[in-house]
């Protein structure tokens, strides 16, 4: 297992030229840049969003050693705003249409081992009706560029794709994982390390979650944000007297905590907590989204230590892992807005995410019904059909358009593995109708309630 930071050594062209993707690039003026990077530096005042809406290009040359033969080479982009097409040695290898989520490109079959290689990115920062948050009116700038970190990993043909842990304040936990490649006969080992450094080991099978209880845990709270470290290892048992072999491992930090929303308010670990929070955008003067991890972490410190917050809402998209990790460290609760994927990508996430697969009930908001940006599809129905779920859908408001020709509707949905016996829509009070001045409402915002038949 090898890991490389790939933030240095990039070349940038403010206007994309097809020559950028070719192994030998001539006739194109390229500027050396370091990631994170913005496609256009904007003035502090009176900036024009059209200045960063362009198609630009990035290029990086690198040497792929022959020792990578038989290995899997993965290139991960933290985020590219907003439509990215990745090329390797002139070959188109990946496309990602979302400016706020990470994606990983498998370069293995496109590499020239023992030679120079070229990775290029066509970055389209223009607004696109098919890519959220575009398609209507938004009240924030969206910028452009490869604005989060990039990394390269060299792994075995079988590796861990994702790990996830559910935990409770009492110490109960369930660990989920997903793998790629030939894993017949492989096992899992999970290690939980406490803040004091003590370790506990657990073994499990790939097809089942690892379930257990860690005694004497320190629960995570906004006053005492104790964090534990989970490390999951994919192990191939040894044969003919050979030792076991660790094929891959992944780590994540987490807290033991129990969260409840009830009639009396919000409860954390059985204690009522009054939430004091703010919205946070990830944009900065001049550079837009392109700021390093240290500045992302500084925002969390400002919210907690100077503004006295214990909660933050990420407006209106998934934000930097560095910011979210800092919130965990400092004791900030996060309402993370998971916006910005196509329906197909959302379906892939629900299918592959180990934290979603075991759930019996899934709640979703702002699903489209006939909207232009969803291709006129009923997203709730399509998701339900793909996963064999039952669903109830509540109409919320007309899509963000002007004139007398509505382009579709938004709504909220409940998905359930159980048959839904009864469902109804609750209209929320007028103060919850944000953007009411720009949207023609159908009865106001809604919440969908459903009664299941287990």
Phi, psi and omega in degrees: 000121179234140180230132181229132169284134186240045184264346178258163172084013180270150173242144188231139172237121182296339174237124184294137175231131180306337180296339182298328185276347185282153179304320176248116184253115179231154176078010179238130178278118184242140181251128176295131179222162174239141179276147003287153187219144176250146183286340182205121174285128186255152175291162182292322181239153173057043178279153183247123183296341178291342182292328180262356178276096185204170174251114183240178183220146175235150182213141176216130176260146180203161179257131179254107184293155180296340179294347177280359178301131180080002177258168176254128183248118186240131179247121185246127176256127179294323175182143174227123183261118004229347180228115187243132171241124186254135179238147173228118182054042177084357183256131177288121186242343183196150174223138180222121183252066175196131184269005187232000182239149178284157175211154184238134182248128176274110182268357194309309187284350184257356185279150171252102185286139182078013183221172173286140178233161181227128170249133179228151180230125170269115186250114180255110183261009181282155176292139183224125182301337184269001182236110175300148012270011182284172181116348178209228177244133175233157186248032178211156177280151186242348170056198182192164176117174171275092194256002170235173188292156176237142180219155179239131178237136176246116187233172172289164178301332174253129184207167176277128176271319183203152172228154182206142179230133169259132183220154178238160185299333182281352179109356177287146180207157172225129183248127178245153179209157172227147185233166176230141176096187183280109184238017179299129180087351181282156177232172178243144171234128179246134178237128176249121180250129183280167176301333180277350178105354178290151186234147174227133183250143179221145179244155180196176178258158183292328187276352184231150175290152174271120185244137179191183177223129176257120184280150174067034182282157172260111183295150175282134176216170181290336177272326182228084185278072179292129179241133174256161180242124175259129173237123179250132181242136174266119189240133172256114183300143179287154178230159178054040177082000179278148181288163174299153182237129176275113181280324183197160174210149177225147180231151174209151176261148183204167176237147172279113182204155177235126184244135179219135167252116180230181184301328182277356179130205181261132181237130177242117182056038177083358180249134179290133181234128173276124184276130176233107186213177180221162169279150179224120170268156182263021185260152183223158178300143176072306190264357179065237181276346193276082176228146183287174182301324183299325179284325175299317179294325180297324178300318178297321178295320178298316181298317185280310192270328182259325183261353175072024180279152168239006179209155178213141175252126181277105185264124349233052192194162175298136185246182189301135173303330179296320177293315181295321177296321179295323176299318178299318183292324187269344183093041176252123172287144185235128167262097188270121181276108181268078182239149171114042175225154172289164179300318181296319180291323175298318177298319178297321179297313181297326182284323188264334185292119183294342178279346182258326186308318184279357187285143177268335181227134178233130177256140181220144176235160179057043171275145185272152172225092178085015182284153178301315186289347174255016178069025180073018184267155171270097189294323179297314180296318182295320177294318179298318180293322182296321186256002180069030180269159164268151181211155172232134187235135179242125180290136185247297181203162178291143179303157185292091179217163174248159178091191186260010184245082181296143183262009179137189186228157168253161176189174177248155185219153170242126175252140183214143173285342180263153173300140180265116183283321183206143178216150179207163183250133176252124178276129183275157181300160186301330182293346177270000181272064178294153185066020183298338181284346183240005181226132174278116187276154169242083177080006179089176178293156186225159168237141182255127176246145181216145174251125184265165172241093182287000000 
